[in-house]
Amino acid sequence: MFASCHCVPRGRRTMKMIHFRSSSIKSLSQEMKCTIRLLDDSEISCHIQRETKGQFLIDHICNYYSLLEKDYFGIRYVDPEKQRHWLEPNKSISKQMKSHPPYTMCFRVKFYPHEPLKIKEELTRYLLYLQIKRDIFHGRLLCSFSDAAYLGACIVQAELGDYDPDEHPENYISEFEIFPKQSQKLERKIVEIHKNELRGQSPPVAEFNLLLKAHTLETYGVDPHPCKDSTGTTTFLGFTAAGFVVFQGNKRIHLIKWPDVCKLKFEGKTFYVIGTQKEKKAMLAFHTSTPAACKHLWKCGVENQAFYKYAKSSQIKTVSSSKIFFKGSRFRYSGKVAKEVVEASSKIQREPPEVHRANITQSRSSHSLNKQLIINMEPLQPLLPSPSEQEEELPLGEGIPLPKEDISAPLISSSPVKEAREYENPPSEEEDKIKEEPLTISELAYNPSASLLPTPVDDDEIDMLFDCPSRLELEREDTDSFEELEADENAFLMAEEEELKEARQALSWSYDILSGHIRVNPLVKSFSRLLVVGLGLLLFVFPLLLLLLESGIDLSFLCEIRQTPEFEQFHYDYYCPLKEWVAGKVNLILYMLGCS
C-alpha cells in the first residue's frame, strides 16, 4: 500500500517522503501534486491522492523535520477567492481545496507557545523563531523602539554571528530587511546592541533570546483579521494565549480572557463575541468583508479557545454557530490542548535532532547552548528606552509589554530550559485581571502590511473589500431610460392583479371547505383542528408567559409559579438566551436601517 517516492523541492533542499497509494485502481489516476512552502521560504513537493487526509500531510512534513512538538504548527492555504484557511487534519485534502491541482500551501505556526521556556527542543524553537521573524517583517508584531532594536540585533547575531569590523561595513544592517519600516536611527541602535551586548552568542542562544523578548509583547501570536466595528471603523481581531483581543488605531480596545468568553458565533458576515466584562455580559459585533472570512474567523476563535482554555482535549465539545431556531455551522477542534502539549514535551528523551539553518555564518564562539544561556542572561532583561528616545519620533511606536519572567538569576544546571522555569514568578492577581480600559500599544496605528498568504491587506484594500459592489450593481447602468421605467410599472400592476386573483380563489376554496361543499380527507381535517387548537393555546399561553416573565405584578399565584424550579430553569436556560438573540436581531436591523 505504501511505496517510497522522491520529492524534489525548489531550491537547495532534497527530501524523501512517503507516496500514499490506495488499493483502488481507479484512484491511481487521481494523483495530485502538492507544494508546501516552509518557514524559511524553501519548498517541498509531493503527490497525494483524492482520499488523502490533511493529517497525512502534516505528519510527513514533521517527519521531514524530525519534529516531535508538532501540535503548535499547521498548514495554511488560500482559496481562489483569496480567503485563507487552515487545513483540517480529519478531512480529505481534495474536499477542502476549492482550487484545481497542483495545490500550494504553507507550513506555519498555528498556536504560539505561551511560554517559550517550556519548549523542549531546539528545533521547535528555531521554527518558532522563523515565524516570529516573518511576523516582525510583515508588521504583525508591534513593539517599542528599544524592543525593536533588541529583536533586530538578535536576528543579526543569529544570522551573522559576532560583529567583526573587517567583515561588516558601516551600513551592514541596511542589507537586512527586518522591519517593514527601517529607519537609520533604528539601524544604529541595532548595531550598538549587536556590537556590545550580544557578542559570543551562538545562533541557538540568539534565537532563544528573541523568543523570550517577543512573547512579552502585546501582539505576540496575533494573526490579525481585518473587520469593521458597528461604527464602520477598521479594526483587527486576534486570538492569543491570553484571550480575544481587538486592536483599533494605536490601541488595544478589548481584551477578553478565555475564561470570560461565553460564546463565539457568526451569522452571515457578522461575527459575535459574547463575554463577561465588568461582571456583566456583553456582546461585541464585528463585520467582515465576506461570509467565508467570517466563518474562518469563527473557526480560528473556536480552535484557539479550545487549545488555550481547556486542561484536557476530552473536555472539548462540538460548537455550533447558531441559536435555537437555526442549524448553522458545527465545528470541533480535534487536536491536543496547550497543557497536554507541554506535558508531552517534558517527556521527550531522545537525542536532539540536528538543526539545518539557512544562510547563517556561524559565530566564532562555538559554545554550547547551555553555556551561552549562563553567560548571556543579562541581555534577556527588557531594555528601557532612554529619555532622548522617548522624545524622538519612534519608527514602530512605543509599546507596553506584558509582565516578564525573572530569568536574571544564574543557572547552574546543564538543562537551562528546565532550570529557568524555577525562576519564573507566578502571575499576580493584578496581572490576571482584565484591563478594561483601552491600552495604548503604539504611537502608530496597528496596520499589518499586505503579504501573499499569512497577512491581511492594507487599509485602502480593506475599504475596497468592504465597499466592493456586487456584480449585478456593476453591470447595471447608472440611469434607466423612460421606456424601461414605464415597462417596470406596467409589470408591477399586472403582478398585483395576479395576486388579487389568487387571493380570491383561496378565499372561495376555504368557504367551500367550511360549508361542506368539498369533501376533505379526515386525516387532513384532524390535523387542521389540531393546528387550530395549538394556535389557540399559544395565543393564550404566550401572554401568560409575558405576564410571568416581564411584568412586575405581585400576585400570590404568580409569585408561586415564579419560585418553582422548573420555571426558574426555563427562565435562565431558554428565555434569557432567546431574549438576547431577539434583541441582537433587532439591534442589527436598526443598525442596517440607520446605515441605509
N, C-alpha and C positions, 0 to 999 in steps of 0.2 A: 504493500500500500504506500510505503514511503520510499522515495528514491532520491539520491543526492543530486544536487543541482548547483552549479557555479553561478553566482550572481556578480556581475561586474559593475562596480559603481562608476560614476563620472568623477574623474579626478585621480587622487593619489591612493585610494584605498581599494583593497580587494577583500572579498569575504566569501564564505561558503554558507549557504542556507539550505534548509530542507524544502524540497519541492513537493507540495501536497498533491497527491494523486488519488482520485476516487476510483473505486472498483467499477463504477459505471462507465461503459464505453462511450455513452453519449456525452458525458461531462468532459471527456478528454479533449474534445474540440472546442471547449469553452474556457480555455486558459486566458487569463488577463494579466497584463504586465502592471506592476505596481512599483512606483518610485517613491522613496521616502527620504526627505531632506532632514539631516541630523542637525544637532545644535551647533556644530562647527561649520555648517553650510556644505558639508560633503553629502553625497547622495549614494544610496544603495538601491538596487533594483532586484525584484524577484517576480515570479509568476505564481498567481493564485488561481483558484477555481471559483465557480459561482457559489458553491456551498461553503466556502471557507469563511470562518467567523473572525471577528476582529481580534479576539484573544490570541489566535494563532499568530497573527502578525506582530502583536505586542510582545509575545513570548520570544519570538525569534529575533526581534531587534535586541531584546535584553540578553539573549544568548550570544548574540554577536558581540555585545559589550562585556559579557560575563557579569551582568548586573543582577544583584540579588534584591537590593532595596528598590524594587521597580514600581511600587504602588504610588509613588509620587509622580509618575510620568504617564503620559497618554499620547495618542496620535490625533492630530487635528487635520481637517481637510476643509476645503471651500467648495461650495456647490456652484453651478453656473450662474446663480443669482447673486454671487459674491457674499453669500452668507456662510459664516464659519460654523463648524460642528466638531464635536469630539466623537471619535469613532467608538461606538458601543461594543464592548467585548463579546456580548452574548448574542449579537445579531450578525447575520450574513453581511459581508462587506459589500457585495454587489447590490443588496437591497438598500443599503444606506447611501450609497453613492448615486447621485442623480445624474451624473455625467457619464459619458461613454469612456471605456478604457482607451488608452492607458491612464491609470489613476496616479495622481500626485498628492502626497500627504507630507506632514511634518511631525517629527518627534519632538515633543515639548514637555516642560514641567507643567503638570496639571494641578497638583496640590503642593503648595510651598511649605516646607517643613517649618513648624512654628519655632523650633529651637535647633539651629544648625549644630549645636554641640552634641545633640543626640544622634546625629548621622554617624554610622559606624565606619563606613569605608571611604577611602579617599576618592575612589571612582565616582561615587554618588555626589560627593562634594564638588568634584570637578565639573560634572554635568550641570549641577545647580549653579555653579559659577558661570558657566557659559550662558545659561538662561538669564541670570542677573545682568550679565554683560549686554545681552540683547535688550533687556528692559531699560537699561541706562541709555543705550544708544537711541532707542525709539521714544524716549521721553516718558515712559510709564513709571519709572522710579524717580520721583521728585525729591530733592534733598537740598540742604543748605549749601552755602559756598564752601565751608570748611569740610563738610562731609563729601561733597562732590570732588574736592581736591584729593581727599584721602582715598576715595574709591578709585579715582583715576590713577593715583600713584600705585595702588595695589595691582591694578591691571598692568601698568607698565613694568612693575617689578616682576610680576608673574611671567610676562612675555619677553622681557629683555634681560632680566637679571639685574645685578648690581650696576650702579652708574659708573661709567668709565669715560673720562673726558676725551680719551683718544678715539673711542668708538662712537660716542654720542655727541654730535654737534650741538650748537646752541639752541637750535629750534627743532630738536629731535621729537619733541612731544607733538608738534603740529602734524607729524606724519601719522599719528594715531587718531582715528575717528572714534572718540569715546563718547562724546555727548552730542546731542542734536545742535546745540549752540555752544561753541567752544571759544571763549574769549582769550586774549593774550594774558590777561590777569590770572585767569584760572590755570592756564598752562604754566605760568611762572610758579604758581603755588604747587602744582603737581611736581615740577622739577625740584622744588625745595624739599618736599617730603620724600621724594624718591632718592635724593642725594643723601639726606641726613638721617631719616628715621627708619627706612626700610632696608638699609644695607645688611646683607648677609642672609636675607630671607630667600628660601628656595621657592619655586612655584607653588608647591602644595601649601606652604605657610602663608604666602601672599594671598592665595585664593581663599584660604580659611579665614584670614583677617577680613577680607572683603565681605564674606558671608556674615561674619559677626557684626560688621557695621551695617550692612544692608538690611538685616532683619529687624533692626531697631527703628527703621523709617516708617512713616505713616502709610506710604504707598507700596510697601513691600508685599508682593504676592497679589497685587491688584491687576486683574485682567479687565480693563475698563470697557464698559458697554455704553455707547452714546445714546442718550434719551432726551426727552423733553419733559419738564415738570408741568404742573397744572397751569402755570403762567406762561408756558412756552419757552422757558429759559433752558438752554443746553446744559445738561448735567451728565456726569459719568458715574455709573453704578458699578460696584465691585463687591467681591466676596473675599474675605481674608480669614485667617485662623481666628481672629477676634470676633468677627461677625459681618453684618451687612453695612456697607459704607456708601456714602453719596458725596461726590465732590462737585462743587459748583464755583466757577471762578477760581479764586485762590483760597477757598475754604473747604473744609470737610464739614458739611452741614448736618450730616446724620451719621451716627454710629449706633447700631442696634446689635447688641451681643447675641450670640446664638441662643442662649437660654431664654432670651426675651423675644425671640422671633416665634410668633404663634403659627403663622401660615404664610406660604408663598403661593400665589396663583396668578393666572393671566387669563384675559378674555380678549380675543382679537389682537389688537396692537397695544393693549393696556396691561401693564404689569403692576400687581398689588403686593405690598408687604404689610402684613398685619402683625403688629408687635406691641410691646409694652414700653411706654415712655412716661416717666414721672408718675409711676404706679397707675397709669391709665392706659387703656387700649387705644391704639391709634392705627389708622390705615393710610399708608402712603401710596400714591398712584403715579405712575410714570408712563409715558407714551413712546413707543419705539417706532421705527420707520416702516417695518413690515410685520405681519403676524409671525413669520418664520424667525425674525430676530427676537420677538417677544418670547416665543417658545424656547429658543436657545437660551435666553437669559434666565427663564424659569428653571430649565433643566440644570443649568450651572449652579443656580442657587440651591436647588434640592440636593445636588451632589455635594457641594461644599458644606451645607448644613449637616448632612449625614456624616461626612468624613471627620469634621472637627467637633461635632457636638456629642456624638454617642460614644459610649465606652466599649461596646461590642457591636459587631456587624449584625448579630442576631436581633438587635433592638430596632433595626431599620425596618420601616413599614412602607408599603406602596402609597404614594402620594397622588392625589387627584387634584387637578387644577380647577375643578368645578365646585359648585354648591349643591344644594339638594336636588334641584329640578333639572339639571343638565348633566350629561355624562362627562364631557370634557376629556382631557388627556390624562393618562395614568402613567406613572414612571416610578421606578425603584432603583436606587443606587445599589449595585451588586458587588462592590469591592470591599476591601478592608477599611477600617477606620484608623484615624491617626494613632490612637493608643495601641492598637494591635500592630501597626507597622513599627512603632518604636520598640515594642516588646520583641517582635521578630528580629529586629536589627541587633538587639542586645544579645541574641543567641547565636549570631554568626561566629563561627570558629575557624573558618578557612584562612589560608594564606591570602593576603590582599592581592587582587589581580593587578597586572601592570597597566598603568595609565598612559596612553599614547596621546601626547599633547601636540597640537598642530602649530607650526611656526613659532616655536619657543626656543630662544637661545638660553641654555642652562646657565644658572648663576655660577660664578666661580666658587662660591661657598656651597659645598655639596653635603651639608649636614643633613641629618635625618629630620623628619617632621617633628618628632618628639623633642629633639634638642632645640629646634628652631622655636617651638612654642615656649620653651623655658626661657630662651634668651630674649625673645622679641614680644613679650607680653605688654610692654609699655605702650606701643603704638595702637594697641587694640582699644585703649580708652578713647572716649569720644573727644574729638577736637573742637574746642570752643573758638568761634571766630573772634578776632581782635576787634577793638572798638573802631579802628580805621576801616576794617572790612564791613562792619555793620553800617557805617555811614555811606560807603560807596554803593553803587548800584550792583546788585547781585545777579549774576547771569542766570542762575537757576532758582533764585528765590530763597528766602530764609525760612527754614522749616523747623518744626518742633518734634524731636524724636520721641519715640516711646521709651518707657523705662528700660534700662540696660542692665545686663548681668554684671556682677562684680567679679571680674576674672583677672584682676591685677595681682592676686596672690601668687607666689612662686609655686611651680609644680615640681614634684619630686618623683612622680611615678613615671614608668615607661609607657603608660597609656594616658596621654594627655587629655583625650576627649572624655574618658571616664572620670579622671581626676578633676577636670574642670567643672563637672556637674556639682561637686561638693561645695563650690564657691558661689553657686547661684543663690541669690536672695529670693525667698518666697515672695510672691506678689502680695503687696499690701492691700488693705481694704480700699484705700483711695484709688489704687490702680484698677481695681475690679469694678468700680462704679462707672456707669455710663456718663460720658461727657455730653451733657445735654446742650450746652451752648456751642455754636459754630466755632470750629478750631481753624485758625489761620495756619496753613501749611506752607505758604509761599507768598512772596510779593508779586509773582507772576501767576497767571491762570494755569490750572492743570489742563494741559492740552496735548495729549499724546499725538505724536506725528503719524502720518499715514505710512503704512507699510503693507506688503502684499498679503501676508497671511495672519500674523497674530495681533495686529494693531488696528484700532478703529481709524476713522477718517478725520480730516481736519474740520474746523468749524464751518468753512464755506461748503465743503462737501456734505456735512451733516445737514445743513439747511437745504441743500439740493435733494437729499434723501427724503426729508420730511415734506418738502414743498413740491416734489415732483408730481405733475398732473398725470392722470390716468391716460391710457391710450385713446379712450373714447373722447376725452376732452381735447387731446392733441389733434385728433382727426376732425373734430367739429370746427366749423368756421366760426369766426368771431361774431358775425352778424348773419341773420336769416332774412331771406327775401320776403316780400309781402305775400307772394303766392304760397310760400311754404307755411307761413303763419296761418293763412286762411284755410289751407288744407288741414292743418293740425286742429283748427277749431271745428271744422265740419266732422272730422273723425271723432272728436271728443263728444259732440252732440249725438252722433249715431251710436256711440258706445253707451251713452246714458239711456237712450231709448231701449237698447237691448237689455240693459239691467232692469228697467221697469217692467218689460215683458216677462222676464224670468221671475221677478218678484210676484207678479200677478198669478202666474202659473203655480208657484209654490203655495200661495195662499189658497187658491181654489182646490189644490190637491189635499191640503191639510183639512179644509172644510169637508170634503168628501169622506175623508177617513173618520172624522169625528161624527158625522151624521150617519155613518154606516153604509154609504153607497159603494164603498170599496172595501172588500174583504182583505184583512191583513193576517199574516202568519201569527199564530198565538205566541210563538216564542218572541217575535219582534214586539208584540203588544205587551207582553210581560216585562221585557227589557225596558220598554219605554216607560211603563208605570214605575219600575224600579228607579229609573233615572230621574223621573219627576219627583218621587219621594226623597231621593238623595239630595236633589237640589233644594227641596223644601227644608229638609233638616239642616242643610248647610246654611241656608238663609236664616235659620233660627239659631244655630249654634255659633255662627260667626259673630253676630252682635253680642251674644253672651260672653264669648271669649274676649272680645274687645272690652266689655264691661269689667271682666275679671282682671284683665292684664293691664289696662291703661287707665281705667277710671279710679278715682280716689274715694268712691262711695264706701262708707264704713258701715255696712250691714252685717249682721251676725252670720247669716248663712254664706255670704260672700267671703267673710274672713275665714270661716271654717274650710271652705273649698281652697282658698289660697294657701292654707297651712298644711294641706295634705302633701305627703312626699311625692305622690305621683304628679301633682300639679307643679310642684317646685322643679322636679326633674324636667317636665315638659317645658317650663318657662326658661330654664337656663340652658338646656341642651338643644332645644329646637326653636323656640320663639325668638330668643335673643339673636342667634345667628341669622334667622330669617329676616328679622327686623334690620340688622346691619346690612344684609345683602340688598334689601329693598331700598334702604337709604343710600347705599352706594350707587345703585342703578339710577335713582332719582337725581343724585348729585351729578352723575356722569351726563345724564340727559340735559340737565340745566346748564352744565358746562359747555356741552356741544351747541346748545341753542344760543348761549352767550357768545361763543366764538363765531357762530354763523351770523 
